[in-house]
Amino acid sequence: MAFADAFHPKFKSDLKKIDKSASKDIKEKHLDIILNNPMGNEPLKGKLAHIRSYHFQKNSTHYRIAYEVLEDKEIVFHYMLRQEKTFIKN
């Protein structure tokens, strides 16, 4: 089954706010990984169990993409993108 992408306006706004090389990786690599196996990532818990979370790291920054799989419409709807810096402890 081939899925198509759909994006919440917040996702597009988040994408513009991050590092350009990370943004390029997301567009060229990570969105395809999600589309090829949308059910392969962990669901959130509780009331948000219909949302899945994809994690990856670029340099010293961790990223999370939250999305929903609309199987009946064959769409992966991307809600948000978050980043978190990793700090090295001595």
Backbone as a printed PyTorch tensor [residue, N CA C, xyz], in Angstrom:
tensor([[[ 0.8520, -1.1800,  0.0000],
         [ 0.0000,  0.0000,  0.0000],
         [ 0.8950,  1.2400,  0.0000]],

        [[ 0.6740,  2.1190, -0.9200],
         [ 1.4580,  3.3590, -1.0140],
         [ 0.7070,  4.4960, -0.3220]],

        [[ 1.3900,  5.1290,  0.6000],
         [ 0.7960,  6.2450,  1.3360],
         [ 1.2680,  7.5750,  0.7510]],

        [[ 0.4300,  8.5820,  0.8880],
         [ 0.7690,  9.9460,  0.4750],
         [ 0.9800, 10.7910,  1.7280]],

        [[ 1.7330, 11.8720,  1.5900],
         [ 1.9730, 12.8100,  2.6850],
         [ 0.9050, 13.8910,  2.7280]],

        [[ 0.5780, 14.3240,  3.9420],
         [-0.2170, 15.5210,  4.1700],
         [ 0.3880, 16.2040,  5.3950]],

        [[ 0.3110, 17.5220,  5.4440],
         [ 1.0140, 18.2580,  6.4870],
         [ 0.1130, 19.2890,  7.1650]],

        [[ 0.1820, 19.3090,  8.4860],
         [-0.4460, 20.3580,  9.2660],
         [ 0.3770, 21.6310,  9.0510]],

        [[-0.2290, 22.8090,  9.0100],
         [ 0.5430, 24.0530,  8.8390],
         [ 1.6420, 24.2200,  9.8990]],

        [[ 1.4160, 23.7070, 11.1070],
         [ 2.4110, 23.7930, 12.1730],
         [ 3.6740, 23.0080, 11.7970]],

        [[ 3.5010, 21.8720, 11.1320],
         [ 4.6530, 21.0720, 10.7190],
         [ 5.5270, 21.8730,  9.7560]],

        [[ 4.9000, 22.5060,  8.7910],
         [ 5.6590, 23.3030,  7.8220],
         [ 6.3580, 24.4720,  8.5000]],

        [[ 5.7120, 25.0700,  9.4780],
         [ 6.3180, 26.1520, 10.2420],
         [ 7.5120, 25.6410, 11.0550]],

        [[ 7.3500, 24.4910, 11.7010],
         [ 8.4460, 23.8870, 12.4730],
         [ 9.6380, 23.5720, 11.5750]],

        [[ 9.3680, 23.1000, 10.3790],
         [10.4240, 22.7280,  9.4360],
         [11.2690, 23.9370,  9.0400]],

        [[10.6540, 25.0920,  8.9520],
         [11.3730, 26.3140,  8.5920],
         [12.2620, 26.8260,  9.7230]],

        [[11.9720, 26.4300, 10.9590],
         [12.6790, 26.9470, 12.1260],
         [13.9480, 26.1630, 12.4810]],

        [[14.1410, 24.9960, 11.8840],
         [15.2830, 24.1740, 12.2620],
         [16.4500, 24.3660, 11.2940]],

        [[17.5760, 23.7580, 11.6530],
         [18.7790, 23.7890, 10.8400],
         [18.4730, 23.3470,  9.4000]],

        [[19.0350, 24.0510,  8.4340],
         [18.7260, 23.7670,  7.0210],
         [19.1460, 22.3690,  6.5900]],

        [[20.2750, 21.8730,  7.0920],
         [20.7080, 20.5280,  6.6940],
         [19.7730, 19.4670,  7.2910]],

        [[19.2840, 19.6950,  8.5080],
         [18.3180, 18.7690,  9.1120],
         [17.0020, 18.8140,  8.3430]],

        [[16.5670, 19.9980,  7.9610],
         [15.3440, 20.1560,  7.1880],
         [15.4490, 19.4020,  5.8490]],

        [[16.5980, 19.5210,  5.2130],
         [16.8340, 18.8220,  3.9440],
         [16.7900, 17.3050,  4.1500]],

        [[17.4250, 16.8150,  5.2220],
         [17.3970, 15.3790,  5.5270],
         [15.9720, 14.8890,  5.7550]],

        [[15.1860, 15.6830,  6.4630],
         [13.7970, 15.2940,  6.7240],
         [13.0390, 15.1520,  5.4090]],

        [[13.1700, 16.1490,  4.5500],
         [12.4450, 16.1390,  3.2690],
         [12.9170, 15.0200,  2.3460]],

        [[14.2330, 14.7680,  2.3090],
         [14.7890, 13.8180,  1.3470],
         [14.9030, 12.3930,  1.8700]],

        [[14.8760, 12.2070,  3.1850],
         [15.1320, 10.8800,  3.7360],
         [14.0560, 10.4220,  4.7240]],

        [[13.8570, 11.1810,  5.7880],
         [13.0370, 10.7040,  6.9020],
         [11.5490, 10.6040,  6.5820]],

        [[11.0180, 11.5110,  5.7890],
         [ 9.6030, 11.3910,  5.4050],
         [ 9.3720, 10.1400,  4.5720]],

        [[10.3360,  9.7750,  3.7290],
         [10.2250,  8.5460,  2.9390],
         [10.2780,  7.3050,  3.8310]],

        [[11.1260,  7.3460,  4.8540],
         [11.1990,  6.2180,  5.7900],
         [ 9.8430,  6.0130,  6.4600]],

        [[ 9.2240,  7.0990,  6.8870],
         [ 7.8990,  7.0050,  7.5160],
         [ 6.8730,  6.4700,  6.5160]],

        [[ 6.8800,  6.9930,  5.2930],
         [ 5.8980,  6.5530,  4.2860],
         [ 6.0480,  5.0760,  3.9370]],

        [[ 7.2730,  4.5880,  3.9240],
         [ 7.5150,  3.1860,  3.5650],
         [ 7.0810,  2.2110,  4.6500]],

        [[ 7.0120,  2.6570,  5.8960],
         [ 6.5790,  1.8000,  6.9860],
         [ 5.9050,  2.6530,  8.0700]],

        [[ 4.7420,  3.2180,  7.7820],
         [ 4.1180,  4.1540,  8.7240],
         [ 3.7050,  3.5250, 10.0520]],

        [[ 3.4420,  2.2450, 10.0720],
         [ 3.0230,  1.5930, 11.3160],
         [ 4.2230,  1.0930, 12.1220]],

        [[ 5.4270,  1.3000, 11.6280],
         [ 6.6260,  0.7790, 12.2700],
         [ 7.1450,  1.5980, 13.4330]],

        [[ 6.5660,  2.7260, 13.7070],
         [ 7.0320,  3.5720, 14.8030],
         [ 6.0440,  3.5250, 15.9570]],

        [[ 6.5490,  3.8370, 17.1420],
         [ 5.7500,  3.6740, 18.3490],
         [ 4.5780,  4.6500, 18.4370]],

        [[ 3.4160,  4.1500, 18.8750],
         [ 2.2940,  5.0590, 19.1100],
         [ 2.4720,  5.7680, 20.4530]],

        [[ 1.8970,  6.9460, 20.5530],
         [ 1.8760,  7.6340, 21.8360],
         [ 0.8870,  6.9020, 22.7470]],

        [[ 0.7260,  7.3830, 23.9590],
         [-0.1260,  6.6850, 24.9230],
         [-1.3810,  7.5040, 25.2520]],

        [[-2.3500,  6.8260, 25.8130],
         [-3.5670,  7.4810, 26.2730],
         [-4.4160,  8.0200, 25.1410]],

        [[-4.8930,  9.2490, 25.3200],
         [-5.7810,  9.8680, 24.3300],
         [-5.0900, 10.1120, 22.9900]],

        [[-3.7610, 10.1070, 22.9880],
         [-3.0140, 10.3490, 21.7540],
         [-2.4930,  9.0620, 21.1190]],

        [[-3.0810,  7.9350, 21.4500],
         [-2.6160,  6.6430, 20.9480],
         [-2.7440,  6.5110, 19.4290]],

        [[-3.5300,  7.3550, 18.7960],
         [-3.6730,  7.3160, 17.3340],
         [-2.5090,  8.0380, 16.6360]],

        [[-1.6760,  8.7360, 17.4090],
         [-0.5150,  9.4600, 16.8750],
         [ 0.7270,  8.5950, 17.0540]],

        [[ 1.5620,  8.5650, 16.0420],
         [ 2.8220,  7.8120, 16.1130],
         [ 3.9870,  8.7840, 16.1660]],

        [[ 5.1220,  8.2950, 16.6690],
         [ 6.2790,  9.1460, 16.8790],
         [ 7.5180,  8.5280, 16.2360]],

        [[ 8.1610,  9.2800, 15.3680],
         [ 9.3870,  8.8560, 14.6860],
         [10.5330,  9.7070, 15.2270]],

        [[11.6260,  9.0580, 15.6460],
         [12.7680,  9.7520, 16.2340],
         [14.0150,  9.5380, 15.3870]],

        [[14.8440, 10.5730, 15.3110],
         [16.1570, 10.4390, 14.6820],
         [17.0730, 11.5140, 15.2400]],

        [[18.3610, 11.3500, 14.9630],
         [19.3510, 12.3060, 15.4540],
         [20.1820, 12.8120, 14.2890]],

        [[20.4700, 14.0970, 14.3130],
         [21.3480, 14.7500, 13.3320],
         [22.3630, 15.5510, 14.1300]],

        [[23.6370, 15.1970, 14.0100],
         [24.7070, 15.8000, 14.8130],
         [24.3770, 15.6210, 16.2910]],

        [[24.2770, 16.6810, 17.0530],
         [23.9950, 16.5410, 18.4880],
         [22.5530, 16.9100, 18.8300]],

        [[21.6750, 16.8670, 17.8590],
         [20.2790, 17.2370, 18.0810],
         [19.3660, 16.0520, 17.7870]],

        [[18.4410, 15.8070, 18.7090],
         [17.4230, 14.7740, 18.5150],
         [16.1700, 15.4310, 17.9460]],

        [[15.5020, 14.7180, 17.0420],
         [14.2730, 15.2130, 16.4160],
         [13.1640, 14.1890, 16.5840]],

        [[11.9410, 14.6800, 16.6300],
         [10.7630, 13.8210, 16.6930],
         [ 9.7440, 14.3480, 15.7040]],

        [[ 9.1870, 13.4370, 14.9160],
         [ 8.0910, 13.7670, 14.0090],
         [ 6.8540, 13.0270, 14.5100]],

        [[ 5.7960, 13.7670, 14.8030],
         [ 4.5340, 13.1740, 15.2410],
         [ 3.5810, 13.1480, 14.0490]],

        [[ 2.9950, 11.9780, 13.8120],
         [ 2.1290, 11.8200, 12.6400],
         [ 1.0140, 10.8240, 12.9260]],

        [[-0.0080, 10.8720, 12.0810],
         [-1.1370,  9.9560, 12.1750],
         [-1.2810,  9.2250, 10.8470]],

        [[-1.5630,  7.9360, 10.9280],
         [-1.7830,  7.1320,  9.7260],
         [-3.2870,  7.0390,  9.4880]],

        [[-3.7240,  7.5840,  8.3590],
         [-5.1360,  7.5060,  7.9650],
         [-5.2390,  6.4000,  6.9150]],

        [[-5.3500,  5.1620,  7.3980],
         [-5.2780,  3.9910,  6.5180],
         [-6.3520,  3.9810,  5.4450]],

        [[-7.5650,  4.3650,  5.7930],
         [-8.6590,  4.3350,  4.8220],
         [-8.4320,  5.2970,  3.6610]],

        [[-7.6750,  6.3770,  3.9100],
         [-7.3700,  7.3590,  2.8670],
         [-5.9590,  7.2050,  2.3100]],

        [[-5.2010,  6.2560,  2.8970],
         [-3.8070,  6.0080,  2.4990],
         [-2.9670,  7.2830,  2.6080]],

        [[-3.1240,  7.9710,  3.7400],
         [-2.4160,  9.2310,  3.9840],
         [-1.6770,  9.1470,  5.3160]],

        [[-0.4660,  9.6810,  5.3300],
         [ 0.2600,  9.9110,  6.5750],
         [ 0.2080, 11.4130,  6.8100]],

        [[-0.4710, 11.8090,  7.8920],
         [-0.6550, 13.2210,  8.2100],
         [ 0.3470, 13.6250,  9.2820]],

        [[ 1.2900, 14.4880,  8.9210],
         [ 2.3530, 14.9210,  9.8180],
         [ 1.8640, 16.1380, 10.6160]],

        [[ 1.8810, 15.9970, 11.9430],
         [ 1.3800, 17.0600, 12.8170],
         [ 2.4560, 18.0440, 13.2510]],

        [[ 3.5790, 17.5150, 13.7440],
         [ 4.5720, 18.4200, 14.3110],
         [ 5.9710, 17.8390, 14.2250]],

        [[ 6.9340, 18.7370, 14.3700],
         [ 8.3470, 18.3900, 14.3940],
         [ 8.9460, 19.1000, 15.5950]],

        [[ 9.6860, 18.3770, 16.4170],
         [10.3350, 18.9710, 17.5840],
         [11.8050, 18.6020, 17.5840]],

        [[12.6000, 19.4810, 18.1530],
         [14.0280, 19.2180, 18.2900],
         [14.4520, 19.3930, 19.7370]],

        [[15.4880, 18.6510, 20.1090],
         [16.0100, 18.7270, 21.4660],
         [17.5220, 18.5450, 21.3920]],

        [[18.2490, 19.4870, 21.9260],
         [19.7110, 19.4110, 21.9410],
         [20.1580, 18.3500, 22.9360]],

        [[21.2080, 17.6430, 22.5830],
         [21.8190, 16.6720, 23.4760],
         [23.0620, 17.3110, 24.0850]],

        [[23.1380, 17.2610, 25.3790],
         [24.3000, 17.8350, 26.0610],
         [25.2010, 16.7270, 26.5600]],

        [[26.4990, 16.9160, 26.3770],
         [27.4810, 15.9380, 26.8310],
         [27.8360, 16.2640, 28.2660]],

        [[27.6760, 15.2650, 29.1530],
         [28.0080, 15.4780, 30.5680],
         [29.4430, 15.0330, 30.8180]],

        [[30.1470, 15.7600, 31.6580],
         [31.5290, 15.3850, 32.0370],
         [31.5280, 14.4750, 33.2310]]])
